[in-house]
Amino acid sequence: MNRLILGALGALAFVGLGLFWMQGRAQVEQGAPPPEPEATEEVDDPDALPSANIADLTGPEPPEASELTREQRRFFRYDRNRDLRITRTEMLSTRTDAFRRLDTDGNNLLTFEEWAVRTSSRFEEMDADDDQELTQSEFATSAPARRPQRANCSC
């Protein structure tokens, strides 16, 4: 029992010494002198702002943005790797929202396999040359019909 009490007192003594040592180091670092300023060129007015002659300088040209048609933007939403072809995997990967829209009653009775069959059959309808890839012209056949705007719409 004595060894246990002596061990606990020794541990407390070491913790106290450690805290005392850490506080002493903090005070030494707090009283340290500030770092020396870097050597700079002599300036007539130390409060003056730096200036440069930019008359002959030119920066890089900004990148040119190409205007994409509505159909090209729609195509590139599916074409993830930008190889100008949509594979079946690319087509199926972006259709999760469509799956949620198909489940109208929200009871999750529509299975993924049922949804994939519908999407795969739609893909096969669009793939005119049966090469398992959609070109831009093949994909354009699937564009949704645009609704005409009402003449008396206040939007």
C-alpha positions as CSV (number, residue, x, y, z in Angstrom):
1,M,0.0,0.0,0.0
2,N,2.9,2.3,0.8
3,R,4.3,1.8,-2.7
4,L,1.0,2.8,-4.3
5,I,0.8,6.0,-2.3
6,L,4.5,6.9,-2.9
7,G,4.0,6.2,-6.7
8,A,1.0,8.5,-6.8
9,L,2.9,11.3,-4.9
10,G,5.9,10.8,-7.3
11,A,3.6,11.1,-10.3
12,L,2.0,14.3,-8.9
13,A,5.4,15.7,-8.3
14,F,6.5,15.0,-11.9
15,V,3.3,16.6,-13.2
16,G,3.9,19.7,-11.1
17,L,7.5,20.0,-12.2
18,G,6.3,19.7,-15.8
19,L,3.8,22.4,-15.5
20,F,6.2,24.7,-13.7
21,W,8.8,24.1,-16.5
22,M,6.3,24.8,-19.3
23,Q,5.2,28.1,-17.6
24,G,8.8,29.2,-17.3
25,R,9.4,28.5,-21.1
26,A,6.3,30.4,-22.0
27,Q,7.5,33.5,-20.1
28,V,11.0,33.2,-21.8
29,E,9.4,33.0,-25.2
30,Q,7.0,35.9,-24.4
31,G,9.9,38.2,-23.5
32,A,11.9,37.3,-26.7
33,P,13.0,40.2,-28.8
34,P,11.2,40.8,-32.1
35,P,12.8,39.4,-35.3
36,E,15.1,41.7,-37.2
37,P,13.5,43.5,-40.2
38,E,14.7,42.3,-43.6
39,A,17.3,44.5,-45.3
40,T,15.6,46.6,-48.0
41,E,16.7,49.3,-50.3
42,E,16.9,52.8,-48.9
43,V,13.7,54.8,-49.7
44,D,13.4,58.5,-49.5
45,D,9.9,58.4,-47.9
46,P,9.3,55.2,-45.8
47,D,5.6,55.8,-45.8
48,A,5.3,56.0,-49.6
49,L,3.5,53.3,-51.5
50,P,5.6,51.2,-53.9
51,S,5.0,51.9,-57.6
52,A,5.9,50.4,-60.9
53,N,5.8,51.5,-64.6
54,I,3.2,49.2,-66.1
55,A,2.9,51.0,-69.5
56,D,4.9,48.3,-71.4
57,L,3.5,45.3,-69.5
58,T,0.8,43.0,-71.0
59,G,-0.9,40.2,-69.3
60,P,-2.1,36.9,-70.7
61,E,-5.1,36.9,-72.9
62,P,-8.3,35.7,-71.2
63,P,-9.5,32.3,-72.4
64,E,-12.2,32.4,-75.0
65,A,-15.5,30.8,-74.1
66,S,-17.3,29.0,-76.8
67,E,-21.0,29.2,-76.9
68,L,-22.6,25.8,-76.9
69,T,-26.0,25.2,-78.3
70,R,-28.7,23.9,-76.0
71,E,-28.4,20.4,-77.5
72,Q,-24.6,20.4,-77.0
73,R,-25.0,21.4,-73.3
74,R,-27.6,18.6,-73.0
75,F,-25.2,16.1,-74.7
76,F,-22.3,17.0,-72.4
77,R,-24.3,16.5,-69.3
78,Y,-24.3,12.8,-70.2
79,D,-20.9,12.6,-71.9
80,R,-18.7,12.6,-68.7
81,N,-15.4,11.8,-70.3
82,R,-15.9,14.2,-73.2
83,D,-15.1,11.7,-75.9
84,L,-18.1,12.8,-77.9
85,R,-19.8,9.5,-77.4
86,I,-22.3,8.4,-74.6
87,T,-21.8,4.9,-73.4
88,R,-24.6,2.9,-71.7
89,T,-22.8,3.4,-68.3
90,E,-22.7,7.2,-68.8
91,M,-26.4,7.2,-69.7
92,L,-27.4,5.2,-66.7
93,S,-25.2,7.0,-64.2
94,T,-27.1,10.3,-64.5
95,R,-30.6,8.9,-64.4
96,T,-31.2,8.6,-60.6
97,D,-33.4,11.6,-60.5
98,A,-35.5,10.2,-63.3
99,F,-35.9,7.0,-61.2
100,R,-37.2,9.1,-58.3
101,R,-39.7,10.8,-60.6
102,L,-40.9,7.4,-61.9
103,D,-41.9,6.4,-58.4
104,T,-45.0,8.6,-58.3
105,D,-46.5,7.2,-55.1
106,G,-43.2,7.2,-53.2
107,N,-43.5,3.7,-51.9
108,N,-40.3,2.5,-53.6
109,L,-42.0,-0.4,-55.3
110,L,-40.4,0.5,-58.6
111,T,-37.2,-1.6,-58.7
112,F,-33.9,-0.4,-60.2
113,E,-34.0,-3.3,-62.6
114,E,-37.4,-2.1,-64.0
115,W,-36.0,1.4,-64.3
116,A,-32.8,0.2,-66.0
117,V,-34.8,-1.9,-68.5
118,R,-36.8,1.2,-69.5
119,T,-33.6,3.3,-69.8
120,S,-31.8,0.6,-71.7
121,S,-34.7,0.3,-74.2
122,R,-34.7,4.0,-74.6
123,F,-30.9,3.9,-75.2
124,E,-31.4,1.2,-77.8
125,E,-34.1,3.3,-79.6
126,M,-31.7,6.2,-79.8
127,D,-28.7,4.1,-80.9
128,A,-29.5,3.9,-84.7
129,D,-26.4,2.0,-85.7
130,D,-26.4,-0.5,-82.8
131,D,-22.8,0.2,-81.8
132,Q,-23.7,0.7,-78.1
133,E,-22.6,4.4,-78.2
134,L,-24.6,7.5,-79.0
135,T,-23.2,10.1,-81.3
136,Q,-24.4,13.7,-81.0
137,S,-26.8,13.3,-83.9
138,E,-28.2,10.1,-82.4
139,F,-28.6,11.7,-79.0
140,A,-30.4,14.7,-80.6
141,T,-33.3,12.5,-81.4
142,S,-34.1,12.2,-77.7
143,A,-34.6,15.9,-77.1
144,P,-37.6,16.6,-75.0
145,A,-40.4,18.5,-76.7
146,R,-40.5,22.2,-75.8
147,R,-43.6,23.6,-74.3
148,P,-44.9,26.7,-76.0
149,Q,-45.0,29.7,-73.8
150,R,-48.4,31.2,-73.1
151,A,-49.1,34.6,-74.7
152,N,-50.7,36.0,-71.6
153,C,-48.0,34.8,-69.2
154,S,-46.8,37.5,-66.7
155,C,-43.4,35.8,-66.0
